[in-house]
Amino acid sequence: TPTVSLHAHSTEAEVERLLLRLEAGEDLALISDAGTPLLSDPGFELVRQTAAAGIAVIAVPGPSAITAALSIAGLPTERFSFEGFLPARLAERRSRLAVLAQEPRTLVFFEAPHRIVETLDDCSAAFGPLRRAAVARELTKVFETVYRGSLADLVAMAAADANFARGEITVVVAGAPVLTDDARVADELRSTLSVLLAEMSASKAAALAARLTGAKRNDAYALALVLAEEAT
């Protein structure tokens, strides 16, 4: 079976020519040097059009950094979310991480080596420094290395090890713990009070926070006094 090659700058015309060969009855093998499953690869478009034309597409699985990293990260794998590359711009990346902060599934990211240190810093800020994570570099290659620990640990490792920021990098982060109803209310109460106390007295903040979160007013007032004292 002939093999075909597509690269990042392949044109629609090249994809169309390959599709015509398939429609003419040829068997073609598409090999991706970007790994499975055709991430950042124009082969996706060939597969899409081939399937739409009713031509059989058969997978011969190859190396996948996503599943390889998950299998050795030492983190839960029952449910996970692949998030691709985080935005390169600081504000956009932090905004995306804020959206994912309460995601209960294990998260998998790809990251460029020159951004890994600042990305880990941002993850630590968004998810908390104690969230468990792993960074895998150069998976299935000679210099494969896996770093495991809390996000705070990984930030320290990245600062101490020059090799940390070399090669192709996959980051795996444990999902957020699922809060019980009581824990959720307590968390919402603290967050709400933190905002309200900047604008009103402890008693008024407690009354409003209790109504907004469903917490008991006495509990809200007691916490408001603690937070007000911490702020002085």
ZASELUM-119176 format. One record per residue (C-alpha): residue number from 1; residue in one letter; x, y, z. Coordinates in nm, 3 decimals, padded with zeros to 5 digits. Each point is the difference from the previous one (the first is absolute). Layout:
<rs>
> num,residuo,X,Y,Z
> NUM,A,X,Y,Z $
...
</rs>
This chain:
<rs>
> num,residuo,X,Y,Z
> 1,T,00.000,00.000,00.000 $
> 2,P,00.149,00.341,-00.097 $
> 3,T,00.063,00.242,00.286 $
> 4,V,-00.088,00.369,-00.033 $
> 5,S,00.154,00.301,00.169 $
> 6,L,-00.173,00.320,00.105 $
> 7,H,00.166,00.287,00.184 $
> 8,A,-00.119,00.306,00.191 $
> 9,H,-00.015,00.211,-00.317 $
> 10,S,-00.173,-00.256,-00.221 $
> 11,T,-00.262,00.162,-00.222 $
> 12,E,-00.362,-00.093,-00.058 $
> 13,A,00.103,-00.101,-00.352 $
> 14,E,00.244,-00.260,00.136 $
> 15,V,-00.271,-00.146,00.221 $
> 16,E,-00.240,-00.002,-00.295 $
> 17,R,00.250,-00.188,-00.219 $
> 18,L,00.038,-00.269,00.265 $
> 19,L,-00.377,-00.028,00.032 $
> 20,L,-00.030,-00.052,-00.377 $
> 21,R,00.250,-00.285,00.021 $
> 22,L,-00.205,-00.162,00.276 $
> 23,E,-00.321,00.044,-00.198 $
> 24,A,00.176,-00.168,-00.294 $
> 25,G,00.045,-00.311,00.212 $
> 26,E,00.353,00.042,00.134 $
> 27,D,00.092,-00.099,00.354 $
> 28,L,00.212,00.263,00.176 $
> 29,A,00.175,00.000,00.338 $
> 30,L,00.023,00.336,00.179 $
> 31,I,00.286,00.021,00.247 $
> 32,S,00.006,00.296,00.239 $
> 33,D,00.326,00.116,00.155 $
> 34,A,-00.215,00.204,00.242 $
> 35,G,-00.119,-00.322,00.162 $
> 36,T,-00.350,-00.119,00.080 $
> 37,P,-00.269,00.134,-00.044 $
> 38,L,00.109,00.233,-00.283 $
> 39,L,00.046,00.298,00.231 $
> 40,S,00.098,00.320,-00.181 $
> 41,D,00.016,-00.214,-00.312 $
> 42,P,-00.162,00.057,-00.343 $
> 43,G,-00.070,-00.374,-00.015 $
> 44,F,-00.317,00.082,00.196 $
> 45,E,-00.147,00.166,-00.306 $
> 46,L,00.082,-00.299,-00.221 $
> 47,V,-00.165,-00.236,00.250 $
> 48,R,-00.307,00.225,00.026 $
> 49,Q,-00.050,00.021,-00.375 $
> 50,T,00.075,-00.369,-00.050 $
> 51,A,-00.261,-00.102,00.255 $
> 52,A,-00.250,00.247,-00.148 $
> 53,A,00.053,-00.164,-00.340 $
> 54,G,-00.096,-00.337,00.146 $
> 55,I,00.351,-00.147,-00.027 $
> 56,A,00.115,-00.223,00.285 $
> 57,V,00.259,00.148,00.236 $
> 58,I,00.182,-00.253,00.218 $
> 59,A,00.208,00.103,00.301 $
> 60,V,00.341,-00.149,00.070 $
> 61,P,00.069,00.168,00.336 $
> 62,G,00.337,00.161,00.050 $
> 63,P,00.169,00.173,00.295 $
> 64,S,-00.220,00.250,00.184 $
> 65,A,00.148,00.239,00.255 $
> 66,I,-00.345,00.043,00.155 $
> 67,T,-00.054,-00.362,00.101 $
> 68,A,00.370,-00.061,00.063 $
> 69,A,00.016,00.287,00.250 $
> 70,L,-00.323,-00.106,00.169 $
> 71,S,00.124,-00.356,00.041 $
> 72,I,00.312,00.103,00.193 $
> 73,A,-00.108,00.322,00.175 $
> 74,G,-00.134,-00.181,00.305 $
> 75,L,-00.325,00.200,-00.011 $
> 76,P,-00.362,-00.114,-00.049 $
> 77,T,-00.078,-00.106,-00.357 $
> 78,E,-00.366,-00.109,00.025 $
> 79,R,-00.105,00.335,-00.150 $
> 80,F,00.226,00.258,-00.161 $
> 81,S,-00.015,00.305,-00.224 $
> 82,F,00.261,00.076,-00.265 $
> 83,E,00.038,00.379,-00.027 $
> 84,G,00.265,00.019,-00.273 $
> 85,F,00.239,00.297,00.017 $
> 86,L,-00.091,00.276,00.244 $
> 87,P,-00.007,00.354,-00.146 $
> 88,A,00.345,00.152,-00.038 $
> 89,R,-00.112,00.344,00.117 $
> 90,L,00.011,00.047,00.376 $
> 91,A,-00.348,00.145,00.054 $
> 92,E,-00.168,-00.255,-00.225 $
> 93,R,00.184,-00.289,00.164 $
> 94,R,-00.094,00.111,00.350 $
> 95,S,-00.360,00.050,-00.107 $
> 96,R,-00.013,-00.353,-00.144 $
> 97,L,00.151,-00.150,00.317 $
> 98,A,-00.253,00.188,00.213 $
> 99,V,-00.280,-00.165,-00.200 $
> 100,L,00.158,-00.342,00.063 $
> 101,A,00.072,00.052,00.371 $
> 102,Q,-00.305,-00.198,00.117 $
> 103,E,00.013,-00.268,-00.275 $
> 104,P,-00.016,-00.336,00.184 $
> 105,R,00.158,-00.202,-00.283 $
> 106,T,00.374,-00.046,-00.033 $
> 107,L,00.133,00.262,-00.244 $
> 108,V,00.260,-00.058,-00.273 $
> 109,F,00.183,00.285,-00.175 $
> 110,F,00.277,00.033,-00.254 $
> 111,E,00.247,00.283,00.062 $
> 112,A,00.296,00.153,-00.178 $
> 113,P,00.325,-00.037,00.196 $
> 114,H,00.067,00.376,00.013 $
> 115,R,-00.339,00.055,00.171 $
> 116,I,-00.008,-00.293,00.242 $
> 117,V,00.130,00.193,00.304 $
> 118,E,-00.252,00.283,-00.029 $
> 119,T,-00.279,-00.245,-00.080 $
> 120,L,00.071,-00.199,00.317 $
> 121,D,00.002,00.327,00.196 $
> 122,D,-00.339,00.088,-00.146 $
> 123,C,-00.137,-00.350,00.069 $
> 124,S,00.114,00.026,00.362 $
> 125,A,-00.175,00.336,00.037 $
> 126,A,-00.321,-00.119,-00.168 $
> 127,F,-00.028,-00.352,00.146 $
> 128,G,00.185,00.046,00.328 $
> 129,P,00.363,-00.094,00.075 $
> 130,L,-00.096,-00.334,00.159 $
> 131,R,-00.183,-00.140,-00.305 $
> 132,R,00.179,-00.318,-00.118 $
> 133,A,00.149,00.000,-00.348 $
> 134,A,00.263,-00.154,-00.225 $
> 135,V,00.216,00.133,-00.281 $
> 136,A,00.120,-00.251,-00.261 $
> 137,R,00.264,00.101,-00.253 $
> 138,E,00.132,-00.182,-00.307 $
> 139,L,-00.244,-00.291,00.042 $
> 140,T,00.111,-00.327,-00.166 $
> 141,K,00.337,00.160,-00.087 $
> 142,V,00.352,-00.046,00.137 $
> 143,F,-00.022,00.284,00.251 $
> 144,E,-00.351,-00.073,00.126 $
> 145,T,-00.046,00.152,00.347 $
> 146,V,-00.303,00.024,00.228 $
> 147,Y,-00.025,00.248,00.287 $
> 148,R,-00.276,-00.059,00.259 $
> 149,G,-00.119,00.192,00.303 $
> 150,S,-00.214,00.295,00.097 $
> 151,L,-00.010,00.299,-00.232 $
> 152,A,00.219,00.183,00.252 $
> 153,D,00.249,-00.290,-00.016 $
> 154,L,00.005,00.013,-00.377 $
> 155,V,00.058,00.375,-00.006 $
> 156,A,00.304,-00.055,00.224 $
> 157,M,00.124,-00.291,-00.215 $
> 158,A,-00.033,00.209,-00.316 $
> 159,A,00.209,00.275,00.156 $
> 160,A,00.271,-00.243,00.112 $
> 161,D,00.031,-00.228,-00.305 $
> 162,A,00.108,00.149,-00.334 $
> 163,N,-00.117,-00.315,-00.182 $
> 164,F,-00.355,00.061,00.120 $
> 165,A,-00.057,00.251,-00.281 $
> 166,R,00.133,-00.214,-00.283 $
> 167,G,-00.179,-00.217,-00.254 $
> 168,E,-00.368,-00.072,-00.053 $
> 169,I,-00.201,00.043,00.321 $
> 170,T,-00.330,-00.142,00.122 $
> 171,V,-00.153,00.125,00.325 $
> 172,V,-00.252,-00.205,00.200 $
> 173,V,-00.190,00.166,00.287 $
> 174,A,-00.236,-00.170,00.243 $
> 175,G,-00.359,00.118,-00.014 $
> 176,A,-00.156,00.216,00.267 $
> 177,P,-00.134,-00.185,00.304 $
> 178,V,-00.378,-00.039,-00.009 $
> 179,L,-00.142,00.201,00.289 $
> 180,T,-00.283,-00.124,00.218 $
> 181,D,-00.300,00.231,00.024 $
> 182,D,00.118,00.129,00.339 $
> 183,A,00.354,00.060,-00.131 $
> 184,R,-00.136,00.174,-00.309 $
> 185,V,-00.215,00.235,00.208 $
> 186,A,00.294,00.074,00.232 $
> 187,D,00.223,00.076,-00.297 $
> 188,E,-00.261,00.227,-00.159 $
> 189,L,-00.063,00.172,00.333 $
> 190,R,00.367,00.084,00.048 $
> 191,S,00.034,00.129,-00.357 $
> 192,T,-00.317,00.208,00.026 $
> 193,L,00.093,00.151,00.333 $
> 194,S,00.346,00.089,-00.124 $
> 195,V,-00.162,00.222,-00.264 $
> 196,L,-00.278,00.148,00.213 $
> 197,L,00.218,00.091,00.297 $
> 198,A,00.186,00.250,-00.215 $
> 199,E,-00.326,00.194,-00.042 $
> 200,M,-00.203,-00.041,00.321 $
> 201,S,00.004,-00.092,00.367 $
> 202,A,00.040,-00.359,00.121 $
> 203,S,-00.364,-00.026,00.107 $
> 204,K,-00.137,00.126,-00.333 $
> 205,A,00.248,-00.213,-00.198 $
> 206,A,-00.096,-00.308,00.201 $
> 207,A,-00.373,00.054,-00.053 $
> 208,L,00.038,00.045,-00.375 $
> 209,A,00.251,-00.286,-00.038 $
> 210,A,-00.232,-00.236,00.189 $
> 211,R,-00.284,00.083,-00.240 $
> 212,L,00.222,-00.042,-00.307 $
> 213,T,00.162,-00.331,00.098 $
> 214,G,-00.261,-00.172,00.218 $
> 215,A,00.233,-00.005,00.300 $
> 216,K,-00.127,00.054,00.355 $
> 217,R,00.009,00.366,00.101 $
> 218,N,00.182,-00.075,00.328 $
> 219,D,00.271,-00.192,-00.191 $
> 220,A,00.030,00.283,-00.250 $
> 221,Y,00.038,00.260,00.274 $
> 222,A,00.260,-00.204,00.189 $
> 223,L,00.208,-00.042,-00.318 $
> 224,A,-00.046,00.367,-00.091 $
> 225,L,00.153,00.103,00.333 $
> 226,V,00.297,-00.230,-00.059 $
> 227,L,00.058,00.127,-00.353 $
> 228,A,-00.039,00.363,00.108 $
> 229,E,00.259,-00.050,00.273 $
> 230,E,00.241,-00.170,-00.243 $
> 231,A,-00.032,00.296,-00.235 $
> 232,T,00.106,00.254,00.266 $
</rs>
